[in-house]
Amino acid sequence: MTFKKTIAVAGLAVTALALAGCAGGGSDTASGGDPNTLTIATTSSNQTAMDAVIAAYKEANPELDVTVNYADTEQYQTTLRTQLSSGTAPDVFTAWAGSGNPGAIDILQAAGYLADLSDSPWVDQVQPDVADSLKIDGKTYGLPSKLDAVGAIYNQGTLDGLGLIAPTTWDELLTFCGDVKDAGKVAFSLGAQTPWVTQLIDYALVANTVYADDPEFDQELAAGDATFVGSGWEDAMNQYLEMNEAGCFNENVLGTDVNASYAALNNGDAVAVVQVLASFPQIQSTAAEGTEYGFFALPANDTGTTRIPTGIGVSYALNAKAKNTDAGQAFIDWLGTPEAITTWFEASPGIPAIPTEGVVTNPVISGAEAIIAAGDTAPFPDQSWPSAKVQDAHLTGVQELFSGQKKVEDVLAGLDAAYGSN
Amino acid sequence: MTTVVDSTVNPLAGYEDEERGLEPAGRGNGKRPRGGQRFSRQLLWFALPALVFYVFVVVVPTLRGGLLAFTNWDGLSQAYEFIGIDNFVRVFTEPAALQALGTTLIIAAAITVFQNLIGLLLALGVNSRIKSRNVLRVVFFAPVVITPVVVAYLWKFMLTPEGAVNSALGGLGLGSLQQDWLGNPTLALVSVIFVAVWQNAGFSMVIFLAGLQSIPQELMEAAEVDGAGAWRRFRSVVWPLLAPATTINLMLTVIAGLKMFSEVFVLTGGGPGTATQTLSTLIYKSAFQFNEFAYSIALALVLAVIVAVISGAQYRLANRKDQF
């Protein structure tokens, strides 16, 4: 054998080995599925509650090896999609109701990644309107865990110190802003540099300017019978800007991020922040001990009744191609039991989506709960939007309103365009 | 950087010498080149495992991915259809894409000019005989070795309305210059460019410095004897001899500017509005947020072609200039 041939043979042998190695790796992953492992993924905002729930679940199932992964919402959604399309997704994962974001149930189910949960024991305990938003063609694809709502979370100490009370009408709101400003403070701290924050005040306002008169607005949009232009959205955005002109917000809202807005609330520079309830644990975690908070609906008209946007904040879905379907199903079912729900909300305050006795609460949560119980609710607008593009058009649009680059009509036309392009 | 330098060294140089020794007679008969060819064909067998690996891990997925640009794949479904060049038509007609393209070119141009200008000035400074030059070299190069995301977060913190930059301006009695650096659309773009230049000027400096140190001292002395002033010496001696360093620097900064992602992503997220949206951030959004994976691949391919064309043209231009 010549030198050249030896090299050729050696080269081929190494190549064959390398390829065999690749093939071996492939078959290993395909065969996976240890009955004693369970993989879960959720967003960082659920970490405290999920850790507590898992600790309790492990006590009941000591043989089970549970792996949980946490990531911030945006990263989480990106990773989840990649994992799903490459077959490496966890057994149980957080998903969102509707179709408005990349991790939404309608989008994931359409691609065939969600298992049907219709036969689960908790299905009957979910209230019909909540249950509907997790159903596609009559089948349930998610366990609703937590409800969320948008409103003004305020610092009780700051409000009392100014001797003011929470506004209940639009006129009172503008007066409130003026009074707070005269006292050298900010009524609502707004961190509009963080894109998702920019939508919250619009959502709070459209609950009244759109959905109060026209609860079917989402269906009309979908059917092409309504547009954002010329709807109550126009009033909402103009009122948003009016609030800005009335001095309701801090200066430089576009240079202020969400954490800075929490800091202003906690250190007493601002009276309130318009936020989702899901942000409350984080707000509270950075405050001085003993800081007290409350909740009021952001008024948008002078009727005295204010609706708040409400919807499912967190829900859990089962991977249709789960490595361990039985363990996944069992865990989701357990999440729907009173024991798990109590543990969850003890660790992190919120409104359970499945009504449960004996869940601890606090003034912010019970304030929102009272409004929801009175029926003054509206849907989260983005849940019915066909893709995340509409939301993105809204988020960038609000920033452009505040920087003066665009007018209300232009932003709404952009929303219509994004809605129609899907 | 190392690859650029390495490519000028022939990895076969040693072997060729050995062959020359073995077959001295073959040289005159034109056999040597064939011998060299045969030898490099033998070397190919050594490279085969790595090549096969490369083909399966890089080439095939890249081509498959590129092919997806002609489909309507959403990045999630198993099924997709071929839709021809629709995605590419969108890249060149959709206002969002065109705006991102414009912003990308502005950023690339600004970074190329300022990073090289500042890098050159720093290099000239630390190449002089000032006492603290070694300390200064380290200081100017330090930002380069920090992760871009970390640098961007630090600057984001300092550029907030109540941040260090505004406090410093206030402290210096320049309160009138205080700005909402990342909240104003124009200033946000300026800030992004500034942070990138701040971080990478040291990198350009090092390349210029290497170029400067390869300039023979005799040439400078000769020019001095001939009565050339500092500017004249720079213009007629230093600048022409720096051409290779300038070429490398220009190419690297243009490419980095066109690919700009982390600084924008962290500092502004493309905002306020879409004021700092670059092609790279739009690619990210389309792929992972908007369910438009195929479109994002089309955007990425367009970006790749732009990078290739601009840097290729630059390289040819510079090569022509090198032969002064």
Interface residues (C-beta under 8 A of the other chain):
Chain A: F3 K4 I7 A8 A10 G11 L12 V14 T15 A18 L19 C22 E74 Q77 T78 R81 L84 S85 N101 P102 I107 L108 A110 A111 G112 Y113 A192 Q193 P195 E251 N252 V253 L254 G255 T256 D257 A260 S387 A388 K389 D392 T396 G397 Q399 E400 F402 S403 Q405 K406
Chain B: Q42 W45 F46 L48 P49 V52 F53 F56 D74 G75 L76 S77 Q78 L159 T160 P161 E162 D180 W181 L182 G183 N184 P185 T268 G269 G270 G271 P272 G273 T274 A275 K285 F288 Q289 F290 N291
